[in-house]
Amino acid sequence: FHRGFPLSTYGEYVFMSVQDYVILLLIYHFEKLSMLQFSGATVLYGSLLYGFFSGLVPMEVISTLQAANIFIMIGSRVPQIWQNYKTKNTGQLSVVTFFLQFIG
């Protein structure tokens, strides 16, 4: 139990963190970043994970960041909606996927 929450509450974050690190590796590989840039990104990512999971970051900050995610998700859709409006076509955008992501 971490902060009084059962493993099922936060257990998936271990796998998501591994996936994020694999994405960092792919960015390093395909963007031909220097080892210094890759090391900096790895240290930053590890520090953030440590801060969130160790209790250094207060729950109020974590809750605020989680709430901000709603506005980030809505804001990220504005360019897609604008592009769809300009082209009068949704392209590969699935209405079902968009709706399911929108409702959470």
N, C-alpha and C positions, 0 to 999 in steps of 0.2 A: 504494500500500500504506500503510495506516494501522496503526501499531503492529505491523507485520509480517503483518497479515491481508490477504488479497486483497479486491478490491472486492465480490465476491459475498457476502462475510461481512457487510458493513455497508451495502452500496449501497442496499438497500431503505429504510433509515432516512431517506434524503433525501426519498423520496416520502411516507413516514409522517409526517415532520416538516411537510411541506406540508399534508397532510391535517389534522394537529393544528392548524395555524395557521388553516385554513379553519373548523374547529370553533370556534376562538376568535372568529373574525369573526362566525359565526352566533350565538354566545352574546351577543356585543356587540350585534348587531342586534336579536335577539328579547327579550333581557332589558333592553334600554334602559339599558345601563351608561353611565356617564360616560366621557368621553375619558380622564380620569385613571386610572380603573379599567382600561380597556382597554390604555392605555399601560403601566401597571404589570404587567399580565399578560403583555404582549408582551415587555417587558424581562426579566421573570423567566424566561419560556420561552427567550428567546434566550440568556440567561446560562447556563441549565442546559445547553442544547445546546453552547454554546461550552466549558463546563467539561468535558463528557463527551468531546467530539471533539478538543479541543486537547491532552489529556494532563494537564490540571490535576488531574483526579480520578484517583487511583490505580486500577489494574486490580482490586485487592483489594476496593475499595469498589464498583466496578461489578459484580463477581462476586457480592458479597453482596446487592446490590440485585436482581440477576437471580434469585438463589436465593429472596429474599423474595417474589418475584412468585408463586411456587408457593403459598405460604400465603395470599397475598392472593386468588388465584383460588379456592382452596378456601373461604376465608372469605366470598367474595362469593356463593357458591352456597348457603350456609346459609339466608339469608332466603328464597331461591327454593324450596328444599326444604321449609322450614317452611310457606310459603304453599301449596304444592302439597298438603302433608299436611292442612292445615286445610280447604281447599276440596275435597279429594278429586278434583282435576282438574289437569291440567298446562297447560290453556289452549293458548297458542300455542307452548309449549316443545317443540322437536323432540328426540326421544330420540337420533337420529343426530347432530345438531349438538352436543348436550350431550356425548355420548360422544367425539366427535372432538376437541372442545375439551379435555375432561378428560385424554385420553391425550397431548395435546400437539400 
